Amino acid sequence: IDQLNPARIGRTSERRVFLGPHLERRHVRLARLEAQDLGVLLGHAVRCVDAVEQQLAAVDAEQAFNRDAQRIGQWTAFRKWADKDAVMFNPQAVWVRDLLKGAKDPPKSVRWWPAHSFVSCDGRTAVNTGPWIRPDNSHGYFTTVWQRSGARWRWVYDGGDVLKGPLPVQSKPRVHRGSCTTKAPGAQPPSGAL
């Protein structure tokens, strides 16, 4: 909220109270300043709400993906939520559309849930990671890379591995949001930019 000047808001409110209606012009001008500040504040609030919705959307997509795997079948859900260019490793990189073409769903699906979601600053890419449990009670972790196009999330990479025991359980996923205002450590400006 760098454009909002809290000191000015406090002063305008105090002036309005202390100066009263006898300075009508100043009162109207100060009210306009407050309205402008309110507009800036609301604009920032809307962007913050949008950012939260985008962050949660990747987590929601992961959870819906898991629910579909339980309801309609594991590989059916993988195909449903996959981007047309999604990749998995088996053990080398392979297009999911080829790997899962005609794959029959197992009788019971693996279950998984996001523990962490790392969302890009623009809200278009997210990496979710968390535990999975197979029907035979073996445990592991997964990593899913998601891309958002409009309001729809599609996964572009999914992978994971077996662990010796279960990961710690979290009550809800932690969402980590990237910053578009800071440079990555060691980042250099493009040549000719200076």
Secondary structure as the mmCIF struct_conf table of DSSP 4:
data_model
#
loop_
_struct_conf.conf_type_id
_struct_conf.id
_struct_conf.beg_label_comp_id
_struct_conf.beg_label_asym_id
_struct_conf.beg_label_seq_id
_struct_conf.end_label_comp_id
_struct_conf.end_label_asym_id
_struct_conf.end_label_seq_id
TURN_TY1_P TURN_TY1_P1 ASP A 2 GLN A 3
HELX_RH_AL_P HELX_RH_AL_P1 PRO A 6 LEU A 19
HELX_RH_3T_P HELX_RH_3T_P1 PRO A 21 LEU A 23
HELX_RH_AL_P HELX_RH_AL_P2 GLU A 24 ILE A 72
HELX_RH_AL_P HELX_RH_AL_P3 GLN A 74 TRP A 81
STRN STRN1 ALA A 82 PHE A 89
BEND BEND1 ASN A 90 GLN A 92
STRN STRN2 ALA A 93 TRP A 95
HELX_RH_AL_P HELX_RH_AL_P4 VAL A 96 LEU A 99
BEND BEND2 LEU A 100 LEU A 100
TURN_TY1_P TURN_TY1_P2 LYS A 101 GLY A 102
HELX_LH_PP_P HELX_LH_PP_P1 ALA A 103 PRO A 106
BEND BEND3 PRO A 107 LYS A 108
STRN STRN3 ARG A 111 TRP A 112
BEND BEND4 ALA A 115 ALA A 115
STRN STRN4 HIS A 116 VAL A 119
TURN_TY1_P TURN_TY1_P3 CYS A 121 ASP A 122
BEND BEND5 GLY A 123 ARG A 124
STRN STRN5 THR A 125 ILE A 133
TURN_TY1_P TURN_TY1_P4 PRO A 135 ASP A 136
STRN STRN6 HIS A 139 SER A 149
TURN_TY1_P TURN_TY1_P5 GLY A 150 ALA A 151
STRN STRN7 ARG A 152 LEU A 163
BEND BEND6 LYS A 164 GLY A 165
HELX_LH_PP_P HELX_LH_PP_P2 PRO A 166 VAL A 169
BEND BEND7 SER A 171 LYS A 172
STRN STRN8 ARG A 174 ARG A 177
BEND BEND8 CYS A 180 THR A 182
HELX_LH_PP_P HELX_LH_PP_P3 LYS A 183 ALA A 184
TURN_TY1_P TURN_TY1_P6 PRO A 185 GLY A 186
HELX_LH_PP_P HELX_LH_PP_P4 PRO A 189 PRO A 190
TURN_TY1_P TURN_TY1_P7 SER A 191 GLY A 192
#
